[in-house]
């Protein structure tokens, strides 16, 4: 999969993210990000991902969602600021 460009468009009150893959515009609601890990930790997360039959990306997303769910259950729902959600 080759991503050439990433665009976002405001449509009404929502935002649609689109990216070009192999010459085709594909809509997605996910933002690509770069994360740095110590090699040993990344190896262990990848190991757990394989054991759970997930990709590394899916495992990291699962862990992040679990973390947010635990935080919100202890501290209340995190408010979303729609204006700054997709701001760079």
Buried (B, 14 or more C-beta within 10 A) or exposed (E): EEEEEEEBEEEEEEEEBBBBBEEEEEEEEEEEEEEEEEEEEBEEBBEBBEEEEBEBEEBBEBEEEEEEEEEEEEEEEEEEEEEEEEEE
